[in-house]
């Protein structure tokens, strides 16, 4: 692949990371705002909410992880090319920061999910 194609694929991976965060983030924010109402609706709604959050979070985390991993691989491919553009150099420089997406954001989701489960179950 040439530099232009690698940069375009890197941009697609970045967009996937951003879009994969939207639904889980919206669900977490909404759930935080509705904890009292969810608890008042009873156990079936509580467990449904936990299941929805878990499914969305797992899918979001998988997409984020794979997109970040692919972006890091693309940065490695860019590193091998000669005559790199400023955009290619920037992608290469920032590639290690994608570990944040792969590990830190997933850990934050898990912590928020656990806090919500504790709150919803009244533990």
Secondary structure, DSSP 8 states (H G I E B T S, - for coil): --HHHHHHHHHHHHHHHHHHHHHHHHHHHHHHHHHHHHHHH-HHHHHHHHHHHHHHHHHHHHHHHHHHHHHHHHHHHHHHSSS--HHHHHHHHHGGGHHIIIIIHHHHHHHHHHHHHHHHHT-
